Amino acid sequence: MPGVKHPYPVLIMEKHKNTPQLRFPYFEGEWKEMRLEKLFSEFQSGFGITSEYITEQGEYPVFGGNGLRGFTNKYTHDGFFLLIGRQGALCGNINRSYGKAYISEHAIACQANESSDTEWLAQRLDYYNLNRLSESSAQPGLSVKKLLRFKLIIPSLLEQQKIASFFTAIDQKISQLKQKKTLLEQYKKGVMQKIFSQEIRFKDENGQEFPKWERKKLGDVFAEITESVGDREVPTYSITAGIGFVSQKEKFGRDISGQQNHKYTIVDHEQFSYNKGNSKTYHYGCIYINDTGRQIAVPNVFISFKMIDNNMSSRFFFRLFESHYLDKELRRIISSSARMDGLLNVNKNWFFKLKIPCPTYFEQHKVGDFFYAMEGKINHIQKQIEKAEVWKKGLMQQMFV
């Protein structure tokens, strides 16, 4: 992986029972099986602390089963600790604590003794997925006593440190990529707000200002889509806020449309649907463009629509909707809170009367192409992250026993 400068491990030609497939040069001998209780100098649950003592201004970080929770002015642990989530969805979750910190009762604090390396153990236990040791399926939980009896096959301390250093370098590279993606997303969000508020404007090919944006009713730019699936076989999709159109088979493991499938609405590529369900990301529902490259079927409770004039830029309007531009207008026409089915009460006629900005065709395309290119950069980084994570997992399969 580019950016990881540690020497690579090499393939072991004569693999023994307790040796990995890949190993760094000059290390020999079989690994030994040991219980966790023989590897840690400290292995205990954290302590209870109420939310009133956790603030943003405290001197010491507070760690729970899912990592950092806040800060407090008291601490329970000092040094480099491996943290294991104890309960629920966080059961088996691996985190790290450096320096003075308060460890809550939702985590088990572990510190390696002189014969083992804390970071190697963190990498090894994270790869194993300790959630499988949970004592309950309804409310997963880990027992300290059971964990202490858990056995690992480990190399010498020096080899542990070498492996830990290698995987730490990979983690740092992945972390850098994630930070780069986050910064790009934040930049995109900031620029999006400035463009759609017209604080930033594009210029034409001659460097001249484009005309002032018009304001039109949504129904003057788009027409409702009403064509139903009927007896045709069209893949069914739903909308997930923050993601967009997702295949029902992908999202739920199966097609959940059932007998209602024939009533679903057919949406072509680059046509739109408004999901009236509220979410943390979109309180007033969300609008997404069908960018699947295929014809899809969506629930008929969505309001689906297409552009009347094909010269307009679908990319421009998708970014406009993504920017929460319509939130203020939608809030005004929502008649009450969510219905029994979880959908917001939105009158379709009022929906198509919402006002949207309409630049000239040329400026629309400039804006749309700008965000399309930026999204391409973000997606490229995401693919790099996924590739690096898969690469790391593959190495772990060959470097651990």
DAURFEN-V571210 format. One record per run of one state. SS is the DSSP state (~ for helix, > for strand, _ for the rest). FROM is the first residue (numbers start at 0). TO is the last residue. If there is no record, write none. Layout:
ss->SS from->FROM to->TO
ss->SS from->FROM to->TO
This chain:
ss->_ from->0 to->8
ss->> from->9 to->10
ss->_ from->11 to->20
ss->> from->21 to->22
ss->_ from->23 to->30
ss->> from->31 to->34
ss->~ from->35 to->37
ss->_ from->38 to->38
ss->> from->39 to->44
ss->_ from->45 to->45
ss->> from->46 to->46
ss->_ from->47 to->49
ss->~ from->50 to->52
ss->_ from->53 to->53
ss->> from->54 to->54
ss->_ from->55 to->58
ss->> from->59 to->63
ss->_ from->64 to->65
ss->> from->66 to->71
ss->_ from->72 to->75
ss->> from->76 to->84
ss->_ from->85 to->85
ss->> from->86 to->86
ss->~ from->87 to->89
ss->_ from->90 to->92
ss->> from->93 to->103
ss->_ from->104 to->105
ss->> from->106 to->111
ss->_ from->112 to->116
ss->~ from->117 to->127
ss->_ from->128 to->128
ss->~ from->129 to->132
ss->_ from->133 to->139
ss->> from->140 to->140
ss->_ from->141 to->142
ss->~ from->143 to->148
ss->_ from->149 to->149
ss->> from->150 to->153
ss->_ from->154 to->155
ss->~ from->156 to->195
ss->_ from->196 to->201
ss->> from->202 to->202
ss->_ from->203 to->207
ss->> from->208 to->208
ss->_ from->209 to->212
ss->> from->213 to->216
ss->~ from->217 to->220
ss->> from->221 to->223
ss->_ from->224 to->226
ss->> from->227 to->227
ss->_ from->228 to->234
ss->> from->235 to->239
ss->_ from->240 to->242
ss->> from->243 to->246
ss->~ from->247 to->251
ss->_ from->252 to->256
ss->~ from->257 to->262
ss->_ from->263 to->263
ss->> from->264 to->266
ss->_ from->267 to->270
ss->> from->271 to->274
ss->_ from->275 to->275
ss->> from->276 to->276
ss->_ from->277 to->284
ss->> from->285 to->288
ss->_ from->289 to->294
ss->> from->295 to->297
ss->_ from->298 to->301
ss->> from->302 to->306
ss->_ from->307 to->312
ss->~ from->313 to->321
ss->_ from->322 to->325
ss->~ from->326 to->332
ss->> from->333 to->333
ss->_ from->334 to->341
ss->> from->342 to->342
ss->_ from->343 to->344
ss->> from->345 to->345
ss->_ from->346 to->346
ss->~ from->347 to->350
ss->_ from->351 to->353
ss->> from->354 to->357
ss->_ from->358 to->359
ss->~ from->360 to->398
ss->_ from->399 to->400
